[in-house]
Amino acid sequence: MRTALVPALLACAAGCGGTHTVEGSLGEVMELQYATVELAQSPNLLAVNFVRPQGTGKDTVLQVSARLEGLTLKPGVPVDLAEVVASAPRGAVARNVFNDPRTGFPSVERGALTLDALPEQGKRVRGDFSVTFVNGTTFANGRTAFATFEATVP
């Protein structure tokens, strides 16, 4: 009986609500706990939002986005977030947390975003991302962030 319970508890810990954390060295300089993940797509942008409740609204703990210009999304094929498209990086990372002035991050030196399926309204999509920021002198320079997620497509 105990052996059957362990896998069920582990599966629930990964996807039954509660708090999760974006991993990596970025967590050493800011809090990266989130409750849910939302995936938004427009014709020109794909954004993965790691969010948590904040009062009557929500905090976007981390947003990883990719410009879709010149790109065809394919399930299981990583999007290179460091690729330069029309003289700007394809990927960007942002944040919108109550009382935290840090909203922007350095450029992505290395990074990838992968989805297991194409986003469809009302469906759940699994994926993962990883980024390493360029070196420099601001709070996030040279730091890393990564996570595996399951997101709802509104």
C-alpha positions in Angstrom: 0.0 0.0 0.0 2.8 2.4 0.9 4.7 1.8 -2.3 1.6 2.7 -4.4 1.1 5.9 -2.4 4.6 7.3 -3.0 4.3 7.8 -6.9 0.8 9.3 -6.4 2.1 11.8 -3.8 5.1 12.7 -6.0 2.8 13.3 -9.0 0.5 15.4 -6.9 3.4 17.5 -5.6 4.3 18.3 -9.2 0.8 19.3 -10.3 -1.8 19.6 -7.6 -1.7 23.3 -6.9 0.4 24.7 -4.1 3.6 26.6 -4.6 6.4 25.9 -7.1 9.7 27.6 -7.8 11.6 28.6 -10.9 15.0 27.1 -10.4 18.5 28.5 -11.0 20.9 31.0 -9.5 18.4 33.9 -10.2 16.6 32.6 -7.1 19.5 33.7 -5.0 18.7 37.4 -5.6 14.9 37.3 -5.9 12.0 35.2 -4.8 10.7 33.0 -7.7 7.8 31.0 -6.1 4.7 30.8 -8.3 1.3 29.1 -8.1 0.3 28.6 -11.7 1.6 29.0 -15.3 -0.3 30.7 -18.1 0.6 30.6 -21.7 -0.4 33.5 -24.0 0.1 33.6 -27.8 -0.5 36.3 -30.3 0.6 36.3 -34.0 3.9 37.8 -33.0 4.6 36.7 -29.5 4.6 33.6 -27.2 4.7 34.3 -23.5 4.9 31.8 -20.5 3.8 33.6 -17.3 4.7 32.1 -13.9 2.1 33.8 -11.6 0.9 33.8 -8.0 -2.1 35.5 -6.3 -1.5 39.0 -4.9 -4.4 40.6 -3.2 -7.3 40.7 -5.7 -4.8 40.5 -8.6 -1.7 38.5 -9.4 2.1 38.9 -9.6 3.9 37.8 -12.7 6.9 36.3 -10.9 8.6 35.6 -14.3 7.6 36.0 -17.9 9.6 34.2 -20.6 8.6 35.4 -24.0 9.7 34.6 -27.6 9.1 36.8 -30.7 7.6 34.6 -33.3 8.9 36.6 -36.3 10.2 34.3 -39.0 9.5 31.2 -36.8 7.2 28.3 -37.1 6.5 26.7 -33.7 6.9 22.9 -33.7 6.1 20.6 -30.8 9.3 19.3 -29.1 11.6 21.7 -31.1 13.3 24.3 -28.9 13.0 28.0 -29.7 16.5 29.6 -29.4 15.8 32.6 -27.1 19.3 34.0 -27.7 18.8 34.1 -31.5 18.9 37.7 -32.9 16.0 38.5 -35.2 15.8 41.9 -36.9 18.7 43.2 -34.7 16.9 42.2 -31.4 17.0 39.0 -29.4 14.1 36.6 -30.0 13.7 35.9 -26.3 13.1 38.2 -23.3 12.5 37.8 -19.6 10.4 40.2 -17.5 8.7 40.4 -14.1 5.8 42.3 -12.6 5.6 41.9 -8.9 3.9 44.2 -6.4 6.5 46.6 -4.7 9.4 45.2 -6.7 11.0 47.7 -9.1 13.0 45.0 -10.9 10.8 44.4 -14.0 13.5 44.0 -16.8 16.3 41.6 -17.1 19.6 41.6 -19.1 19.7 40.0 -22.5 19.6 36.2 -22.8 23.1 34.9 -23.6 21.8 31.3 -23.9 18.3 30.0 -23.7 15.6 27.7 -25.0 11.8 27.4 -24.7 10.2 24.1 -25.7 6.5 23.1 -25.8 5.2 19.6 -26.2 2.2 20.7 -28.3 1.0 23.8 -30.2 -1.0 26.2 -28.0 -4.8 25.8 -28.4 -7.3 27.8 -26.5 -8.6 26.0 -23.5 -6.0 23.2 -23.6 -3.0 22.5 -21.3 0.5 22.5 -22.7 3.6 21.2 -21.1 7.1 22.6 -21.7 10.3 23.8 -20.3 12.6 26.8 -20.5 16.2 27.7 -19.5 18.0 31.0 -19.7 21.5 32.3 -18.9 21.7 36.1 -18.8 24.7 37.9 -20.2 27.5 38.9 -17.8 27.6 42.4 -16.5 27.0 44.5 -13.3 23.2 44.4 -12.7 21.4 42.1 -10.3 20.7 39.3 -12.7 23.8 39.4 -14.9 25.3 35.9 -15.4 22.5 34.2 -13.5 20.4 31.3 -14.7 16.7 30.4 -14.5 14.9 27.2 -15.6 11.7 25.3 -15.1 9.5 22.5 -16.4 5.8 23.6 -16.5 2.3 22.8 -17.5 0.3 25.8 -18.6 -3.3 26.6 -19.4 -3.9 28.4 -22.7 -6.7 30.9 -22.1 
